[in-house]
Each structure stands twice: as C-alpha cells, then as structure tokens.
Amino acid sequence: MSPIGYTYLNQYYRLLLPKLSVEVYQDGAAETETLRSYGATKRKVLPRHLKTPVSPYEHMIAAIKHQGIRLHFFAAIFECIDVVEFTQFIAAAPNSRYNRVLWHLYEWLTDTRLDLPDLKQGNYVALFEDDYYFTLAEGWRDRRTRVRNNAIGTREYCPTVRKTPKIRALADTDVYQTAYAKIQALGSGTSADVLGRSINYLYTKETRSSNEIEREAPDKRKMQRFLNAIKNAGLFELSKEKLIDLQNQIVAETAKADDYRNHEIYVGSTIQRFGEMDEDVHYIGAPAKDVPSMMNGLLTLHDQLMLDGKVPTLIHAALISFGEVYIHPFNDGNGRIHRYLIHDVMRQREPNHQFIIPVSASILKNPKRYDKVLESLSTPLMAMLDYHFDDDKRVVINNDINYMYRYPDFTEHVVFIYEMMNMAVSDELISEILLLMAFDQIKRAINAEADVPNHRLDTLVSILIRRAGRISKAKRPMFLEFLGERELDRIQSLTEFVLKETKDRFDVDLQALMITS
C-alpha cells in the first residue's frame, strides 16, 4: 500500500508530525474504498482505479479531498516546500479550485505572496467546506485568489472543529433550554426564590470546584475574588486588560502580572530520583515570544464569533477557554481563567439567562476524562517539542513548532464541554433545586407543628436530611426542645417520604447530596 495525502507529506518532508486518527493509503489490489482498523487508529484504503498522486503538490490536494484542511500540517509543510516548484504547480492551473485553496493557504499562513498575478475572474470558493467544519457565515474575500476565507480564526490563532456525527447531534441542543425544561418538569415547587437560592449556591460550588481542580488549598480571599468574577462574567468586554485584571483578582499577591508572561512555563512536578531532583513535565505553554501574537489571535477569534453569531454558543465557549489554557499566557491562574471564560462567553452570547451551569463541578467528578481531553493535544505536542532545563532550572525550548499551538483541532474538546454541561444540568443544577425544594417542604412541616427560630430551624432540617429522617438519641433533645414526640415522629416520617419520592421520581439521593455539599 502507498501512503496518500498527509501521510505521504509527513514522510516526504520528514515532518515527524503525529499521525492523524485516520491515515490514507492506496491499495493496488483493492476494488473498493474501505476503512480498516490499524491499532488505535484507522486506515482509509483507496481503490486502485483512483488516480495516484505523483508530486507532493498533488498529495496536498489529495490530503484536502480525503482528510480536510489540517492547518498545522500545512503550516509545517510550507516551511519546507520548494517555493519555485510550488508556484509553477499553481500557475499551471490557477483557476482550479484546489490550486486556489493551496495558493490562498500559503499566502495566508506565511504572510508571503507568491510570484503569481491576481485572478481577474471566476466565482469565489470557500476555504473550509461548511459541511465538514464549523465556519463563519461569510468571512472575508481574497480578491487575489478568489477564495472566501471562512476560517473561524486568523493567521495568529485559528483552531478548527470538525462536524463529526456526534458534534452535529450535540450542536443541535441548547443547554439552557434543556435546563429550563428540566426545571419546569420538577413541578410547582420551583419558585423564583428556590431558583435564586440555588443559583447563589452554585456560584459558590463553581468557585470551590475550580479551586479543587487546581489541587489548591482553600484561600478565602482568593475564593471570594473568583466568586465575584464568576458572578460578573459577561459584563465586561473580553480584552487583554480584562484578562490581566482577572488574573490579578484570583492569584496571590506575588503572582500578579501587568502583562503576559515573558518566559517559558511548564505544568508538571518535581520528583526525586536516585538522589537528584527530576522535573516531570506534563505540558509546556506556548513559547513566550509567541504568546502576545497568539493571545491577540484568540481575542480576535472571540470578536469574530461574537459578530458572526453562526457558531453555537457552547462551541464558542470551548474554543476560547481551551485556547487560553493551552497558550498559558500567565504565570499562575490559567486553569481558573480557562473555566471562567466558559461562563463569560456564554453570558456574553446569552445575556438573558439568569443561572449558572456549574461545569467545573462536573469536570471535578471526571478528572480522567478531563486529563484525556487535554492530553489529546498536549501529548503529541510534547512528543515533538525539544527542550531542556538550564542551570537555573528554567525551561528552554530548542525548536520552533508554534504551528502546533496556533492551529489546534478542538473537536474532542467541544464534545467534552457539551458532555460536562449536560452532566452539570442533570447532576448539579437539578439536584440543588430538588434539595432546596425538599428543605422548604420539611421546614413548612416543622413550622406547622411549632414555633422554631429560623437559624435553629435550618440546623434541624439539615440534620433530618443528613440522617435520612432518623434522629439519634444524642440529637433528639435538640428537636424535643420545640417538638413533642408525636410531632417529631411525623416530621421524621415526612422526611423519609420526601427523600424516597425524590429518589424514585428523579433518581437523586438528597441525603448523599447533603453530606457531600
């Protein structure tokens, strides 16, 4: 079998880029196209009757036809090509659709003009096919190549999201509409007061969960500042100044910044091996020299998606939040900013929604899934990165693979964010509302039996739910101060009924929820 497209180009130019999930080959004995398993990946095998590409430029066209546009591949390829030969190939058929796409890609990604005259006629062709990628509705028109660049980003930073069957199905759902529908299904007990109290708690839960993901010890002042930031998400323009201000709100005094970082940074830990300290590096952020450009590209991406409005809100949020965490623009606080940006983008796109969806709480419950998504980009990037530590234990990057940071494929990240949001609606938002509804129902029952001070009443109800309505001898005097034996028995029975009904109807264990809250 002969390699085709990106597989061939990877070998021909000795790029050593990690292989794609589906590689393309041509089999001289094959009658039909097939998809074959190849270990953890797959091979798309083309039949013998298809014309076999000969030159590397023909393989570039085959790559686009069979595997779509992979920007990081083309950025790497264009650093290696013979520009004169490439220009001659384009000049041989300048009006061909794929030749125009290659021509435009080269000039866009390298910011360099080929020695070719402008095209004078012909319909515009889209750079990315809308059937296979999420794109801008219009983008911008390059009169020179007559290509409509509908990429969601810019030369400085441009992630892609493929329209896989799974994402097509997910993109048709609106997490807020799903949340509203689930809330309404709970019944008449979901008053404005209950919803308001649940929102306040969920803000706090989101703050705590985000801190726990970073494995940081609780710091009340930092947590309060992050809580305030989450509550005010979406109220300010997303800009460099806003990100720096946010970073300074949520980190320690010693980690505050007045600009993006100007040195290399890594995520990892120090391990002692054979009597020496060894750095276990999981990820190295984008090269410091490229951070201002990439962050400018990320903020421009946000502006374009806001103005265009075609890309679904949650995909927009995933692009901006994961973009920030991979670029890693600050010395500290990048993870919390990453999760803040999910809420910020969603509130900017959907300003009328009045409750938070605690996505960090779902991420915290699925650490392996979160790590796997992050590693889908970090692992191949780190495999390509050449680095060392200097005498001062500072990381030094020896090769330039900025295209791996600038042009990520966020398809898997989008799936992850949808999954975590849907889980947060079902497991966090709805559970908290049900807990408050049960809390209020039991409080009303106690109030009907006795006059209990409100601060004591909350304590009594909390004990009842935590103990599934069964009061121990040690706790019983607290209740008998206000209730008689018969009244207490009725309250215990009511609590047991409420907890069982909630479990049976909604599959939510309020006792367990109360214990872990």
Buried (B, 14 or more C-beta within 10 A) or exposed (E): BEBBBBBBBBEBBEBEBBEBEBBBBBBEEBEEBEEEEEEEEBBBBBBEEEEEBEEBBBBBBBBBEBBBBBBBBBBBBBEEBEEEEBBEBBBEEBEBBBBBBBBBBBBBBBEEEBEBEEBEEEEBBBBBBEEEBBBBEEBEEBEBBBBBBBBBBBBBBBBBBBBBEBBEEBBEBBBBEBBBEBBEEBEEEBEEEBBEBBBEBBBBBBBBBBBBBEEEEEBEEBBEBBBEBBBEBBEBEBEBEEBBEBBBBBBEEEEBBEEBBEEBBBBEEEEEEEEEEEEEBBBBBBBBEBBBBBBBBBBBBBEBBBEBEBBBBBBBBBBBBBBBBBBBBBBBBBBBBBBBBBBBBBBBBBEEBEBBBBBBBBBBBBEEBBEEBBBBBBEBBBEBBEBEBEEEEEBEBEEEBBBBBBBBBBBBBBBBBBBBBBBBBBBBBBBBBBBBBBBBBBBEBBEEBBEBEEEBBEEBBBBBBBBBBEBEEEBEEBBEEBBEEEBBEBBBEBBBEBBEEBBEEBEBBBBEBBEEE
